[in-house]
Amino acid sequence: MSLLDAIDNFNERLVADALEAARQPEDDPAFLADVMCVALNQLPPRYYRHTIDMRFYLSDRELDEMKARARSEVDRAYAFVRTNQREPGADE
């Protein structure tokens, strides 16, 4: 087993949930992956081994703040990627 399989970043789940709520039917997977990367790069990592550990150590207020920040960063990343996306075939 890889050590990378033993840990997760809590903000990845929060950003994925926020992105799922914000996505539009026309958004393709590559666009959404770019949005997720941009949003995650603005958030501090919050690593954990077991979900129960994160839930135990987070207050309700802190969890709500983390969710709100994830939503905010997804909104900002969505606009950034939409504005700066390349036209298909631009790298060729």
N, CA, C and O atoms as a CHARMM CRD file, in Angstrom:
* protein
*
  368
    1    1 MET  N      0.84100  -1.17800   0.00000 PROA 1      0.00000
    2    1 MET  CA     0.00000   0.00000   0.00000 PROA 1      0.00000
    3    1 MET  C      0.88600   1.24100   0.00000 PROA 1      0.00000
    4    1 MET  O      1.86500   1.32100   0.74100 PROA 1      0.00000
    5    2 SER  N      0.53200   2.19000  -0.82700 PROA 2      0.00000
    6    2 SER  CA     1.23300   3.46900  -0.87400 PROA 2      0.00000
    7    2 SER  C      0.78000   4.34500   0.29000 PROA 2      0.00000
    8    2 SER  O     -0.38700   4.32800   0.68100 PROA 2      0.00000
    9    3 LEU  N      1.71000   5.09800   0.82800 PROA 3      0.00000
   10    3 LEU  CA     1.33200   6.03900   1.88100 PROA 3      0.00000
   11    3 LEU  C      0.32300   7.05700   1.38200 PROA 3      0.00000
   12    3 LEU  O     -0.48300   7.56100   2.16400 PROA 3      0.00000
   13    4 LEU  N      0.35500   7.36800   0.09000 PROA 4      0.00000
   14    4 LEU  CA    -0.61100   8.32100  -0.46400 PROA 4      0.00000
   15    4 LEU  C     -2.03700   7.78800  -0.41200 PROA 4      0.00000
   16    4 LEU  O     -2.99300   8.56400  -0.44300 PROA 4      0.00000
   17    5 ASP  N     -2.18400   6.47200  -0.33300 PROA 5      0.00000
   18    5 ASP  CA    -3.51600   5.87900  -0.20900 PROA 5      0.00000
   19    5 ASP  C     -4.04500   5.96300   1.21800 PROA 5      0.00000
   20    5 ASP  O     -5.22600   5.71300   1.45900 PROA 5      0.00000
   21    6 ALA  N     -3.17700   6.31500   2.16600 PROA 6      0.00000
   22    6 ALA  CA    -3.55300   6.31800   3.57700 PROA 6      0.00000
   23    6 ALA  C     -4.01600   7.68100   4.07500 PROA 6      0.00000
   24    6 ALA  O     -4.48000   7.79300   5.21000 PROA 6      0.00000
   25    7 ILE  N     -3.89600   8.73100   3.24100 PROA 7      0.00000
   26    7 ILE  CA    -4.27800  10.07700   3.67000 PROA 7      0.00000
   27    7 ILE  C     -5.16400  10.73700   2.62100 PROA 7      0.00000
   28    7 ILE  O     -5.16700  10.34200   1.45500 PROA 7      0.00000
   29    8 ASP  N     -5.90500  11.73400   3.04700 PROA 8      0.00000
   30    8 ASP  CA    -6.73500  12.53700   2.15300 PROA 8      0.00000
   31    8 ASP  C     -6.67100  13.98900   2.60000 PROA 8      0.00000
   32    8 ASP  O     -6.29900  14.28800   3.73500 PROA 8      0.00000
   33    9 ASN  N     -7.03800  14.88200   1.69500 PROA 9      0.00000
   34    9 ASN  CA    -7.11800  16.31200   1.97400 PROA 9      0.00000
   35    9 ASN  C     -8.59900  16.66500   2.10300 PROA 9      0.00000
   36    9 ASN  O     -9.34700  16.55300   1.13200 PROA 9      0.00000
   37   10 PHE  N     -9.02100  17.08500   3.27400 PROA 10     0.00000
   38   10 PHE  CA   -10.42900  17.38300   3.53500 PROA 10     0.00000
   39   10 PHE  C    -10.97300  18.44100   2.58700 PROA 10     0.00000
   40   10 PHE  O    -12.14300  18.38500   2.20900 PROA 10     0.00000
   41   11 ASN  N    -10.14300  19.40700   2.19700 PROA 11     0.00000
   42   11 ASN  CA   -10.61200  20.45800   1.29200 PROA 11     0.00000
   43   11 ASN  C    -10.94900  19.92600  -0.09500 PROA 11     0.00000
   44   11 ASN  O    -11.74100  20.54100  -0.80900 PROA 11     0.00000
   45   12 GLU  N    -10.37000  18.80300  -0.49000 PROA 12     0.00000
   46   12 GLU  CA   -10.73000  18.22000  -1.79000 PROA 12     0.00000
   47   12 GLU  C    -12.21000  17.85500  -1.81800 PROA 12     0.00000
   48   12 GLU  O    -12.89300  18.11500  -2.80900 PROA 12     0.00000
   49   13 ARG  N    -12.70700  17.26100  -0.75300 PROA 13     0.00000
   50   13 ARG  CA   -14.12200  16.88400  -0.68700 PROA 13     0.00000
   51   13 ARG  C    -15.00400  18.13000  -0.66900 PROA 13     0.00000
   52   13 ARG  O    -16.02800  18.17600  -1.35000 PROA 13     0.00000
   53   14 LEU  N    -14.60600  19.14500   0.11300 PROA 14     0.00000
   54   14 LEU  CA   -15.41200  20.36700   0.18600 PROA 14     0.00000
   55   14 LEU  C    -15.46800  21.08000  -1.16700 PROA 14     0.00000
   56   14 LEU  O    -16.52600  21.56300  -1.57200 PROA 14     0.00000
   57   15 VAL  N    -14.33900  21.14300  -1.85900 PROA 15     0.00000
   58   15 VAL  CA   -14.30300  21.78900  -3.17600 PROA 15     0.00000
   59   15 VAL  C    -15.10500  20.97300  -4.18600 PROA 15     0.00000
   60   15 VAL  O    -15.83700  21.54300  -4.99400 PROA 15     0.00000
   61   16 ALA  N    -14.97800  19.65700  -4.15100 PROA 16     0.00000
   62   16 ALA  CA   -15.74900  18.80900  -5.07300 PROA 16     0.00000
   63   16 ALA  C    -17.25100  19.01000  -4.85200 PROA 16     0.00000
   64   16 ALA  O    -18.01100  19.09600  -5.81600 PROA 16     0.00000
   65   17 ASP  N    -17.67400  19.08600  -3.60600 PROA 17     0.00000
   66   17 ASP  CA   -19.09500  19.31300  -3.31600 PROA 17     0.00000
   67   17 ASP  C    -19.54700  20.68500  -3.81300 PROA 17     0.00000
   68   17 ASP  O    -20.62000  20.80900  -4.40500 PROA 17     0.00000
   69   18 ALA  N    -18.73100  21.71700  -3.57500 PROA 18     0.00000
   70   18 ALA  CA   -19.07500  23.07100  -4.02600 PROA 18     0.00000
   71   18 ALA  C    -19.09800  23.13900  -5.54900 PROA 18     0.00000
   72   18 ALA  O    -19.95000  23.81000  -6.13200 PROA 18     0.00000
   73   19 LEU  N    -18.17700  22.45600  -6.17900 PROA 19     0.00000
   74   19 LEU  CA   -18.11900  22.45800  -7.64500 PROA 19     0.00000
   75   19 LEU  C    -19.32200  21.73400  -8.23400 PROA 19     0.00000
   76   19 LEU  O    -19.87900  22.16900  -9.24200 PROA 19     0.00000
   77   20 GLU  N    -19.71900  20.64700  -7.61700 PROA 20     0.00000
   78   20 GLU  CA   -20.89500  19.90900  -8.08700 PROA 20     0.00000
   79   20 GLU  C    -22.14300  20.78800  -8.02600 PROA 20     0.00000
   80   20 GLU  O    -22.99400  20.72600  -8.91300 PROA 20     0.00000
   81   21 ALA  N    -22.24700  21.60000  -6.98400 PROA 21     0.00000
   82   21 ALA  CA   -23.40700  22.49100  -6.84700 PROA 21     0.00000
   83   21 ALA  C    -23.37600  23.63700  -7.85300 PROA 21     0.00000
   84   21 ALA  O    -24.42800  24.14000  -8.24900 PROA 21     0.00000
   85   22 ALA  N    -22.17700  24.05600  -8.27200 PROA 22     0.00000
   86   22 ALA  CA   -22.04000  25.21700  -9.16200 PROA 22     0.00000
   87   22 ALA  C    -21.97600  24.84900 -10.64100 PROA 22     0.00000
   88   22 ALA  O    -22.16000  25.71400 -11.49800 PROA 22     0.00000
   89   23 ARG  N    -21.72400  23.60300 -10.94700 PROA 23     0.00000
   90   23 ARG  CA   -21.47400  23.22500 -12.35000 PROA 23     0.00000
   91   23 ARG  C    -22.70000  23.43300 -13.23200 PROA 23     0.00000
   92   23 ARG  O    -23.84600  23.36100 -12.78900 PROA 23     0.00000
   93   24 GLN  N    -22.40500  23.69100 -14.48700 PROA 24     0.00000
   94   24 GLN  CA   -23.42600  23.89000 -15.50200 PROA 24     0.00000
   95   24 GLN  C    -23.43400  22.67500 -16.43800 PROA 24     0.00000
   96   24 GLN  O    -22.40900  22.01000 -16.58500 PROA 24     0.00000
   97   25 PRO  N    -24.56400  22.38000 -17.06500 PROA 25     0.00000
   98   25 PRO  CA   -24.62900  21.19500 -17.93400 PROA 25     0.00000
   99   25 PRO  C    -23.58700  21.20000 -19.05700 PROA 25     0.00000
  100   25 PRO  O    -23.14700  20.13800 -19.49700 PROA 25     0.00000
  101   26 GLU  N    -23.19800  22.37400 -19.51500 PROA 26     0.00000
  102   26 GLU  CA   -22.25300  22.45300 -20.63500 PROA 26     0.00000
  103   26 GLU  C    -20.78600  22.33700 -20.20100 PROA 26     0.00000
  104   26 GLU  O    -19.90500  22.27400 -21.05800 PROA 26     0.00000
  105   27 ASP  N    -20.50800  22.30800 -18.90600 PROA 27     0.00000
  106   27 ASP  CA   -19.13200  22.21900 -18.41400 PROA 27     0.00000
  107   27 ASP  C    -18.55800  20.83000 -18.68600 PROA 27     0.00000
  108   27 ASP  O    -19.13700  19.81600 -18.29600 PROA 27     0.00000
  109   28 ASP  N    -17.41400  20.80500 -19.36000 PROA 28     0.00000
  110   28 ASP  CA   -16.80000  19.50700 -19.63300 PROA 28     0.00000
  111   28 ASP  C    -15.84600  19.12300 -18.50200 PROA 28     0.00000
  112   28 ASP  O    -15.43300  19.98200 -17.72400 PROA 28     0.00000
  113   29 PRO  N    -15.49800  17.85000 -18.40900 PROA 29     0.00000
  114   29 PRO  CA   -14.65800  17.37200 -17.30700 PROA 29     0.00000
  115   29 PRO  C    -13.30200  18.07700 -17.21200 PROA 29     0.00000
  116   29 PRO  O    -12.81700  18.30700 -16.10400 PROA 29     0.00000
  117   30 ALA  N    -12.68500  18.42200 -18.32700 PROA 30     0.00000
  118   30 ALA  CA   -11.38000  19.10000 -18.29600 PROA 30     0.00000
  119   30 ALA  C    -11.52500  20.49200 -17.67300 PROA 30     0.00000
  120   30 ALA  O    -10.68300  20.90600 -16.87600 PROA 30     0.00000
  121   31 PHE  N    -12.57300  21.20200 -18.02900 PROA 31     0.00000
  122   31 PHE  CA   -12.83700  22.51700 -17.44500 PROA 31     0.00000
  123   31 PHE  C    -13.04000  22.40000 -15.93900 PROA 31     0.00000
  124   31 PHE  O    -12.46900  23.17600 -15.17200 PROA 31     0.00000
  125   32 LEU  N    -13.84600  21.44100 -15.51500 PROA 32     0.00000
  126   32 LEU  CA   -14.12200  21.25800 -14.09600 PROA 32     0.00000
  127   32 LEU  C    -12.87000  20.87500 -13.31900 PROA 32     0.00000
  128   32 LEU  O    -12.68300  21.32400 -12.18800 PROA 32     0.00000
  129   33 ALA  N    -12.02200  20.06100 -13.90500 PROA 33     0.00000
  130   33 ALA  CA   -10.75800  19.68400 -13.25300 PROA 33     0.00000
  131   33 ALA  C     -9.87000  20.91700 -13.08400 PROA 33     0.00000
  132   33 ALA  O     -9.22600  21.07400 -12.04700 PROA 33     0.00000
  133   34 ASP  N     -9.83000  21.79000 -14.09000 PROA 34     0.00000
  134   34 ASP  CA    -9.05500  23.02600 -13.97700 PROA 34     0.00000
  135   34 ASP  C     -9.60200  23.91200 -12.86100 PROA 34     0.00000
  136   34 ASP  O     -8.83700  24.47700 -12.07900 PROA 34     0.00000
  137   35 VAL  N    -10.91600  24.02900 -12.79000 PROA 35     0.00000
  138   35 VAL  CA   -11.54200  24.83300 -11.73600 PROA 35     0.00000
  139   35 VAL  C    -11.18700  24.26300 -10.36900 PROA 35     0.00000
  140   35 VAL  O    -10.86600  25.01000  -9.44400 PROA 35     0.00000
  141   36 MET  N    -11.24500  22.95600 -10.24400 PROA 36     0.00000
  142   36 MET  CA   -10.92500  22.32600  -8.96000 PROA 36     0.00000
  143   36 MET  C     -9.47600  22.58800  -8.57000 PROA 36     0.00000
  144   36 MET  O     -9.19700  22.88800  -7.40900 PROA 36     0.00000
  145   37 CYS  N     -8.55800  22.48100  -9.51100 PROA 37     0.00000
  146   37 CYS  CA    -7.15000  22.73800  -9.22200 PROA 37     0.00000
  147   37 CYS  C     -6.92400  24.18000  -8.78000 PROA 37     0.00000
  148   37 CYS  O     -6.22300  24.42500  -7.79800 PROA 37     0.00000
  149   38 VAL  N     -7.50800  25.12700  -9.49400 PROA 38     0.00000
  150   38 VAL  CA    -7.33300  26.54200  -9.14600 PROA 38     0.00000
  151   38 VAL  C     -7.90400  26.81400  -7.75400 PROA 38     0.00000
  152   38 VAL  O     -7.27200  27.49700  -6.94700 PROA 38     0.00000
  153   39 ALA  N     -9.09000  26.28700  -7.47200 PROA 39     0.00000
  154   39 ALA  CA    -9.70300  26.50700  -6.15800 PROA 39     0.00000
  155   39 ALA  C     -8.86200  25.87600  -5.04700 PROA 39     0.00000
  156   39 ALA  O     -8.62700  26.50600  -4.01600 PROA 39     0.00000
  157   40 LEU  N     -8.41100  24.64500  -5.24800 PROA 40     0.00000
  158   40 LEU  CA    -7.61800  23.97000  -4.21200 PROA 40     0.00000
  159   40 LEU  C     -6.29700  24.66900  -3.95100 PROA 40     0.00000
  160   40 LEU  O     -5.80500  24.65300  -2.82300 PROA 40     0.00000
  161   41 ASN  N     -5.71900  25.27400  -4.96200 PROA 41     0.00000
  162   41 ASN  CA    -4.45700  25.98000  -4.77200 PROA 41     0.00000
  163   41 ASN  C     -4.62200  27.23400  -3.90900 PROA 41     0.00000
  164   41 ASN  O     -3.62800  27.79600  -3.44900 PROA 41     0.00000
  165   42 GLN  N     -5.84400  27.67400  -3.68800 PROA 42     0.00000
  166   42 GLN  CA    -6.09800  28.84200  -2.84900 PROA 42     0.00000
  167   42 GLN  C     -6.44800  28.46800  -1.41100 PROA 42     0.00000
  168   42 GLN  O     -6.59000  29.33800  -0.55100 PROA 42     0.00000
  169   43 LEU  N     -6.58400  27.18400  -1.16100 PROA 43     0.00000
  170   43 LEU  CA    -6.98100  26.70900   0.17000 PROA 43     0.00000
  171   43 LEU  C     -5.83400  25.96000   0.84300 PROA 43     0.00000
  172   43 LEU  O     -5.05400  25.28600   0.17000 PROA 43     0.00000
  173   44 PRO  N     -5.72800  26.07500   2.15300 PROA 44     0.00000
  174   44 PRO  CA    -4.68000  25.31700   2.83900 PROA 44     0.00000
  175   44 PRO  C     -5.06000  23.83200   2.86000 PROA 44     0.00000
  176   44 PRO  O     -6.24000  23.49800   2.96800 PROA 44     0.00000
  177   45 PRO  N     -4.08900  22.96100   2.75900 PROA 45     0.00000
  178   45 PRO  CA    -4.41000  21.53500   2.85900 PROA 45     0.00000
  179   45 PRO  C     -4.81300  21.18000   4.28200 PROA 45     0.00000
  180   45 PRO  O     -4.27800  21.72900   5.24500 PROA 45     0.00000
  181   46 ARG  N     -5.74500  20.27200   4.40300 PROA 46     0.00000
  182   46 ARG  CA    -6.18800  19.76300   5.71300 PROA 46     0.00000
  183   46 ARG  C     -6.19200  18.24100   5.60600 PROA 46     0.00000
  184   46 ARG  O     -7.21500  17.62700   5.30500 PROA 46     0.00000
  185   47 TYR  N     -5.03900  17.65400   5.85500 PROA 47     0.00000
  186   47 TYR  CA    -4.88100  16.21900   5.69800 PROA 47     0.00000
  187   47 TYR  C     -5.41900  15.45200   6.90000 PROA 47     0.00000
  188   47 TYR  O     -5.37000  15.91900   8.03800 PROA 47     0.00000
  189   48 TYR  N     -5.93100  14.26900   6.61000 PROA 48     0.00000
  190   48 TYR  CA    -6.44000  13.38200   7.64500 PROA 48     0.00000
  191   48 TYR  C     -6.30600  11.94300   7.17700 PROA 48     0.00000
  192   48 TYR  O     -6.15200  11.67500   5.98600 PROA 48     0.00000
  193   49 ARG  N     -6.36700  11.03600   8.11500 PROA 49     0.00000
  194   49 ARG  CA    -6.32500   9.60900   7.78900 PROA 49     0.00000
  195   49 ARG  C     -7.71900   9.01700   7.75500 PROA 49     0.00000
  196   49 ARG  O     -8.01500   8.19300   6.89000 PROA 49     0.00000
  197   50 HSD  N     -8.57700   9.41500   8.66900 PROA 50     0.00000
  198   50 HSD  CA    -9.92400   8.86100   8.77700 PROA 50     0.00000
  199   50 HSD  C    -10.91700  10.01800   8.89100 PROA 50     0.00000
  200   50 HSD  O    -10.69700  10.95800   9.65400 PROA 50     0.00000
  201   51 THR  N    -11.99200   9.94700   8.14000 PROA 51     0.00000
  202   51 THR  CA   -12.99100  11.01700   8.13900 PROA 51     0.00000
  203   51 THR  C    -13.46500  11.32600   9.55100 PROA 51     0.00000
  204   51 THR  O    -13.67100  12.48900   9.89600 PROA 51     0.00000
  205   52 ILE  N    -13.63500  10.31500  10.35400 PROA 52     0.00000
  206   52 ILE  CA   -14.11100  10.52600  11.71900 PROA 52     0.00000
  207   52 ILE  C    -13.15200  11.42300  12.49800 PROA 52     0.00000
  208   52 ILE  O    -13.58100  12.18100  13.36800 PROA 52     0.00000
  209   53 ASP  N    -11.85000  11.34300  12.18800 PROA 53     0.00000
  210   53 ASP  CA   -10.88000  12.20700  12.86000 PROA 53     0.00000
  211   53 ASP  C    -11.14900  13.67000  12.54900 PROA 53     0.00000
  212   53 ASP  O    -11.11500  14.50700  13.45000 PROA 53     0.00000
  213   54 MET  N    -11.41500  13.99000  11.29600 PROA 54     0.00000
  214   54 MET  CA   -11.68800  15.38900  10.92700 PROA 54     0.00000
  215   54 MET  C    -12.97500  15.86900  11.59300 PROA 54     0.00000
  216   54 MET  O    -13.02700  16.98200  12.11600 PROA 54     0.00000
  217   55 ARG  N    -13.98500  15.05500  11.57400 PROA 55     0.00000
  218   55 ARG  CA   -15.27200  15.45000  12.16800 PROA 55     0.00000
  219   55 ARG  C    -15.14000  15.65700  13.67400 PROA 55     0.00000
  220   55 ARG  O    -15.77200  16.55100  14.23600 PROA 55     0.00000
  221   56 PHE  N    -14.33100  14.84400  14.32400 PROA 56     0.00000
  222   56 PHE  CA   -14.16700  14.94000  15.77100 PROA 56     0.00000
  223   56 PHE  C    -13.45100  16.22400  16.16300 PROA 56     0.00000
  224   56 PHE  O    -13.80200  16.84600  17.16500 PROA 56     0.00000
  225   57 TYR  N    -12.45100  16.62900  15.38300 PROA 57     0.00000
  226   57 TYR  CA   -11.63200  17.77900  15.75000 PROA 57     0.00000
  227   57 TYR  C    -12.14200  19.10600  15.19400 PROA 57     0.00000
  228   57 TYR  O    -11.60600  20.15400  15.55400 PROA 57     0.00000
  229   58 LEU  N    -13.14000  19.09900  14.34500 PROA 58     0.00000
  230   58 LEU  CA   -13.69900  20.33900  13.79400 PROA 58     0.00000
  231   58 LEU  C    -14.96600  20.73600  14.53900 PROA 58     0.00000
  232   58 LEU  O    -15.84700  19.90700  14.76600 PROA 58     0.00000
  233   59 SER  N    -15.05100  22.00000  14.91600 PROA 59     0.00000
  234   59 SER  CA   -16.31000  22.48900  15.47600 PROA 59     0.00000
  235   59 SER  C    -17.28100  22.72600  14.31200 PROA 59     0.00000
  236   59 SER  O    -16.86400  22.82200  13.15800 PROA 59     0.00000
  237   60 ASP  N    -18.55200  22.81700  14.62300 PROA 60     0.00000
  238   60 ASP  CA   -19.55100  23.10000  13.58700 PROA 60     0.00000
  239   60 ASP  C    -19.25000  24.42900  12.90800 PROA 60     0.00000
  240   60 ASP  O    -19.38200  24.55900  11.69100 PROA 60     0.00000
  241   61 ARG  N    -18.84500  25.41200  13.70400 PROA 61     0.00000
  242   61 ARG  CA   -18.52200  26.73000  13.14300 PROA 61     0.00000
  243   61 ARG  C    -17.35200  26.64400  12.17500 PROA 61     0.00000
  244   61 ARG  O    -17.39100  27.22700  11.09200 PROA 61     0.00000
  245   62 GLU  N    -16.31200  25.91500  12.56700 PROA 62     0.00000
  246   62 GLU  CA   -15.14600  25.78200  11.69500 PROA 62     0.00000
  247   62 GLU  C    -15.49600  25.04400  10.40600 PROA 62     0.00000
  248   62 GLU  O    -15.02500  25.42300   9.33300 PROA 62     0.00000
  249   63 LEU  N    -16.31200  24.00400  10.49400 PROA 63     0.00000
  250   63 LEU  CA   -16.73500  23.28000   9.29700 PROA 63     0.00000
  251   63 LEU  C    -17.55000  24.19000   8.38300 PROA 63     0.00000
  252   63 LEU  O    -17.35100  24.18100   7.16800 PROA 63     0.00000
  253   64 ASP  N    -18.45800  24.96800   8.94600 PROA 64     0.00000
  254   64 ASP  CA   -19.25300  25.90500   8.14200 PROA 64     0.00000
  255   64 ASP  C    -18.35800  26.93300   7.45300 PROA 64     0.00000
  256   64 ASP  O    -18.57800  27.27400   6.29100 PROA 64     0.00000
  257   65 GLU  N    -17.35000  27.42500   8.17100 PROA 65     0.00000
  258   65 GLU  CA   -16.41600  28.39200   7.58200 PROA 65     0.00000
  259   65 GLU  C    -15.61100  27.75500   6.45000 PROA 65     0.00000
  260   65 GLU  O    -15.37800  28.38600   5.41900 PROA 65     0.00000
  261   66 MET  N    -15.19200  26.51900   6.64200 PROA 66     0.00000
  262   66 MET  CA   -14.43400  25.82500   5.59200 PROA 66     0.00000
  263   66 MET  C    -15.29600  25.60800   4.35300 PROA 66     0.00000
  264   66 MET  O    -14.82800  25.78600   3.22900 PROA 66     0.00000
  265   67 LYS  N    -16.54700  25.22700   4.55500 PROA 67     0.00000
  266   67 LYS  CA   -17.46200  25.03100   3.41900 PROA 67     0.00000
  267   67 LYS  C    -17.69500  26.34900   2.68100 PROA 67     0.00000
  268   67 LYS  O    -17.69700  26.38000   1.45100 PROA 67     0.00000
  269   68 ALA  N    -17.89000  27.43100   3.42800 PROA 68     0.00000
  270   68 ALA  CA   -18.11100  28.73600   2.81000 PROA 68     0.00000
  271   68 ALA  C    -16.88300  29.17800   2.02200 PROA 68     0.00000
  272   68 ALA  O    -17.01100  29.72100   0.92400 PROA 68     0.00000
  273   69 ARG  N    -15.71000  28.95100   2.56900 PROA 69     0.00000
  274   69 ARG  CA   -14.47900  29.32800   1.85300 PROA 69     0.00000
  275   69 ARG  C    -14.31000  28.48500   0.59800 PROA 69     0.00000
  276   69 ARG  O    -13.89600  29.00100  -0.44000 PROA 69     0.00000
  277   70 ALA  N    -14.62000  27.20400   0.67600 PROA 70     0.00000
  278   70 ALA  CA   -14.53500  26.33700  -0.50500 PROA 70     0.00000
  279   70 ALA  C    -15.48900  26.83800  -1.59100 PROA 70     0.00000
  280   70 ALA  O    -15.11300  26.90700  -2.76100 PROA 70     0.00000
  281   71 ARG  N    -16.71900  27.18900  -1.20800 PROA 71     0.00000
  282   71 ARG  CA   -17.68300  27.71600  -2.18900 PROA 71     0.00000
  283   71 ARG  C    -17.17700  29.00600  -2.81300 PROA 71     0.00000
  284   71 ARG  O    -17.29300  29.20300  -4.02300 PROA 71     0.00000
  285   72 SER  N    -16.62000  29.87900  -1.99400 PROA 72     0.00000
  286   72 SER  CA   -16.09100  31.14700  -2.48600 PROA 72     0.00000
  287   72 SER  C    -14.94600  30.92000  -3.47000 PROA 72     0.00000
  288   72 SER  O    -14.89600  31.54700  -4.52900 PROA 72     0.00000
  289   73 GLU  N    -14.03200  30.02700  -3.11700 PROA 73     0.00000
  290   73 GLU  CA   -12.88800  29.76000  -4.00200 PROA 73     0.00000
  291   73 GLU  C    -13.32600  29.07500  -5.29300 PROA 73     0.00000
  292   73 GLU  O    -12.74000  29.32200  -6.34700 PROA 73     0.00000
  293   74 VAL  N    -14.33800  28.22600  -5.23000 PROA 74     0.00000
  294   74 VAL  CA   -14.86800  27.61200  -6.45700 PROA 74     0.00000
  295   74 VAL  C    -15.47000  28.68700  -7.34800 PROA 74     0.00000
  296   74 VAL  O    -15.25000  28.67500  -8.55900 PROA 74     0.00000
  297   75 ASP  N    -16.21600  29.60300  -6.78000 PROA 75     0.00000
  298   75 ASP  CA   -16.80100  30.69000  -7.57900 PROA 75     0.00000
  299   75 ASP  C    -15.71500  31.51700  -8.25700 PROA 75     0.00000
  300   75 ASP  O    -15.81500  31.83900  -9.44000 PROA 75     0.00000
  301   76 ARG  N    -14.67700  31.85600  -7.49700 PROA 76     0.00000
  302   76 ARG  CA   -13.56700  32.63800  -8.05900 PROA 76     0.00000
  303   76 ARG  C    -12.82900  31.84900  -9.12800 PROA 76     0.00000
  304   76 ARG  O    -12.48900  32.39100 -10.18000 PROA 76     0.00000
  305   77 ALA  N    -12.58100  30.57500  -8.86500 PROA 77     0.00000
  306   77 ALA  CA   -11.85700  29.73200  -9.82700 PROA 77     0.00000
  307   77 ALA  C    -12.68500  29.53800 -11.09300 PROA 77     0.00000
  308   77 ALA  O    -12.14800  29.55300 -12.20000 PROA 77     0.00000
  309   78 TYR  N    -13.97600  29.36000 -10.92600 PROA 78     0.00000
  310   78 TYR  CA   -14.87700  29.19300 -12.07100 PROA 78     0.00000
  311   78 TYR  C    -14.74200  30.39000 -13.00700 PROA 78     0.00000
  312   78 TYR  O    -14.58000  30.22600 -14.21600 PROA 78     0.00000
  313   79 ALA  N    -14.81000  31.59300 -12.44200 PROA 79     0.00000
  314   79 ALA  CA   -14.70300  32.81000 -13.25500 PROA 79     0.00000
  315   79 ALA  C    -13.31200  32.92800 -13.87200 PROA 79     0.00000
  316   79 ALA  O    -13.18300  33.30100 -15.03800 PROA 79     0.00000
  317   80 PHE  N    -12.27600  32.61600 -13.10400 PROA 80     0.00000
  318   80 PHE  CA   -10.90100  32.70300 -13.60800 PROA 80     0.00000
  319   80 PHE  C    -10.67000  31.75300 -14.77300 PROA 80     0.00000
  320   80 PHE  O    -10.13600  32.15700 -15.80600 PROA 80     0.00000
  321   81 VAL  N    -11.06200  30.50700 -14.62000 PROA 81     0.00000
  322   81 VAL  CA   -10.83100  29.52000 -15.68100 PROA 81     0.00000
  323   81 VAL  C    -11.68300  29.85600 -16.89800 PROA 81     0.00000
  324   81 VAL  O    -11.21400  29.73600 -18.03000 PROA 81     0.00000
  325   82 ARG  N    -12.90800  30.26600 -16.68600 PROA 82     0.00000
  326   82 ARG  CA   -13.78900  30.63200 -17.81400 PROA 82     0.00000
  327   82 ARG  C    -13.15600  31.78300 -18.61300 PROA 82     0.00000
  328   82 ARG  O    -13.16500  31.75800 -19.84300 PROA 82     0.00000
  329   83 THR  N    -12.61600  32.77600 -17.92600 PROA 83     0.00000
  330   83 THR  CA   -12.00600  33.93600 -18.57200 PROA 83     0.00000
  331   83 THR  C    -10.69100  33.59700 -19.26300 PROA 83     0.00000
  332   83 THR  O    -10.35900  34.18600 -20.29100 PROA 83     0.00000
  333   84 ASN  N     -9.94900  32.65900 -18.70700 PROA 84     0.00000
  334   84 ASN  CA    -8.59700  32.37500 -19.20600 PROA 84     0.00000
  335   84 ASN  C     -8.44700  31.04800 -19.93900 PROA 84     0.00000
  336   84 ASN  O     -7.32800  30.61700 -20.21700 PROA 84     0.00000
  337   85 GLN  N     -9.55500  30.40400 -20.25100 PROA 85     0.00000
  338   85 GLN  CA    -9.42600  29.11600 -20.93100 PROA 85     0.00000
  339   85 GLN  C     -8.95400  29.30200 -22.36500 PROA 85     0.00000
  340   85 GLN  O     -9.25600  30.30300 -23.01600 PROA 85     0.00000
  341   86 ARG  N     -8.22100  28.33300 -22.82800 PROA 86     0.00000
  342   86 ARG  CA    -7.68500  28.36700 -24.18900 PROA 86     0.00000
  343   86 ARG  C     -8.70200  27.79800 -25.16200 PROA 86     0.00000
  344   86 ARG  O     -9.53400  26.95700 -24.82100 PROA 86     0.00000
  345   87 GLU  N     -8.60000  28.28000 -26.35600 PROA 87     0.00000
  346   87 GLU  CA    -9.44800  27.72300 -27.41300 PROA 87     0.00000
  347   87 GLU  C     -8.95000  26.32800 -27.74600 PROA 87     0.00000
  348   87 GLU  O     -7.74500  26.08100 -27.69900 PROA 87     0.00000
  349   88 PRO  N     -9.86100  25.39500 -28.08800 PROA 88     0.00000
  350   88 PRO  CA    -9.41300  24.04900 -28.47600 PROA 88     0.00000
  351   88 PRO  C     -8.41100  24.11300 -29.61900 PROA 88     0.00000
  352   88 PRO  O     -8.61500  24.83000 -30.59900 PROA 88     0.00000
  353   89 GLY  N     -7.33400  23.36100 -29.48400 PROA 89     0.00000
  354   89 GLY  CA    -6.30000  23.32100 -30.52600 PROA 89     0.00000
  355   89 GLY  C     -5.31200  24.45600 -30.45600 PROA 89     0.00000
  356   89 GLY  O     -4.45800  24.56300 -31.33600 PROA 89     0.00000
  357   90 ALA  N     -5.38400  25.32600 -29.43700 PROA 90     0.00000
  358   90 ALA  CA    -4.48500  26.47000 -29.34600 PROA 90     0.00000
  359   90 ALA  C     -3.04400  26.05000 -29.10000 PROA 90     0.00000
  360   90 ALA  O     -2.12500  26.80600 -29.41500 PROA 90     0.00000
  361   91 ASP  N     -2.82700  24.86600 -28.54700 PROA 91     0.00000
  362   91 ASP  CA    -1.46400  24.39600 -28.27200 PROA 91     0.00000
  363   91 ASP  C     -0.80300  23.77200 -29.48600 PROA 91     0.00000
  364   91 ASP  O      0.39600  23.49200 -29.45900 PROA 91     0.00000
  365   92 GLU  N     -1.53000  23.55900 -30.50500 PROA 92     0.00000
  366   92 GLU  CA    -0.99600  22.84800 -31.66800 PROA 92     0.00000
  367   92 GLU  C     -0.26400  23.79900 -32.61100 PROA 92     0.00000
  368   92 GLU  O      0.25000  23.37000 -33.64400 PROA 92     0.00000
